[in-house]
Amino acid sequence: SAGKTVSINDKDVKGKKRPFQETIELQVTLKNYDPTKDKRFAGSMQLPHGPVRNMRVCVLATAEHSKEVADLADPRVGSQTVDDLKKLNKNKKLVKKLAKKYHAFLASHSIIKLIPRLLG
């Protein structure tokens, strides 16, 4: 809890104010659900805050997917190929600059395993 007081075991604990926006990553496992047999799964959930207006998305893509992104001609969607990521050369300042430029990142399936090695 960033800068807020929380009760843990009847003790009040004050969290540190962090200089960054905290996020949560959620992974859900469903019991007795086989996605190979039952393909139909639908559900919705209302988030406490609305979506970001003019959300900028970067697609870490293969050359083929990068061309598809370019064909969209949407200024809110950008793409980076493997060669573009190699040019960053694990330079932390350049990687942070890329991260601050976009709200979200999507990756081609074949590139996902390469990202940690390319960006450091």
Secondary structure as UniProt FT lines:
FT   STRAND          5..8
FT   TURN            9..10
FT   STRAND          11..14
FT   TURN            31..32
FT   TURN            35..37
FT   TURN            53..54
FT   STRAND          57..60
FT   HELIX           63..72
FT   TURN            75..76
FT   STRAND          77..80
FT   HELIX           82..88
FT   TURN            89..90
FT   HELIX           92..101
FT   STRAND          104..107
FT   TURN            109..111
FT   HELIX           112..114
FT   HELIX           115..119
//
